[in-house]
Amino acid sequence: MRQVRYVVLDESVPCVLELAPVLMAAHVAHYEDFAERGLLVAIGTFEQPEVNGSMCLLTTREAAQEFATTDPFVVQGLMTSYRVLAWTNVLA
């Protein structure tokens, strides 16, 4: 059975590695809340996050949009933009 999830793709500011530690505790609390509610499936950065950004995988479009708009990294400008895309896991 195909399973639809929602990916948030973030683009980082060039100095994200320098700025992230200041907001890391708030960011971790944010994603742990979504994980505890069963909405966040996966989260992480790509290699060279200052160039390639990061992504997370959520269970619904609404959760993905809420996650993106309330993430401290987005709110405080460490991410220059984000987008939410539906993703179909054909192996699920």
Protein Blocks (a to p, Z undefined) as FASTA:
>chain_A
ZZddddddddddfklmmmmmmmmmmmmmmmmmmmmnopafbgcddehkllnopadddfbf
klmmmmmmmgmklmnopafbdcddddddfkZZ
